[in-house]
């Protein structure tokens, strides 16, 4: 059953379970009785707009999901949503472009909540070159670009480690947002062919996972340049 087809009570119960909260936990923090909360979740009681927002605040829902809950309860959305190309966000877009350029000669990119590429500096675009056309045609999903067999995966020296890192990060994002687009993306990425699991990179103890990308005859290592050789190569590339 899709989120749009679920009742308010069903969605609230799903989010409470995702946050690992009992009815007693949620009721206590929302300052209502467990009986009232039970009635809300089963549809026997219709919550006020204020109660919907209070419950969403306690569960710490993303603003988009608060709008979804409001609609499910029969109320208008409370939070406006605008695309980055909206004229009112021109200053924000200029700031993003300035930040990306300021990272040169190091690669930098900006993505949205679904890992769709919004903007990238020249270095990042060069490093992402050479992939299959269907992966580089907008909208470009950077996780798909990274792990797809026709993407960067054949050039990633530590693919097993990098894949595990990306999938773990995506799972944690899904735990927080419950986003169906991300759930579908995770299923797609997990189905790609991949090498056997590897231990975390010894130099970073598993705390940071570098991307080790084969470029020409060498290997560049990133979170920022992870070694002097990578820094020198990037300066030469630009």
Buried (B, 14 or more C-beta within 10 A) or exposed (E): EEBEEBEBBBBBBBBBEBBEBEBEBBBBBBEBEBEBBBBBBEEEBEBEEEBBBBBBEBBEBBEEBBBBBBBBBEBEBBEEEEEEEEEEBEEEBEEBEEEBEEBBBBBBBBBEEBBBBBBBBBBBBBBBEEBEEEBBEEEBBBBBBBBBEEBBBEBBBBBBBBBBBBBEEBEEBBEBBBBEBBBEBBEBBEEEEBEEEEEBBEEEEEEEBBBBBEBEEEBBBBEEBBBEEBBEBBEEBE
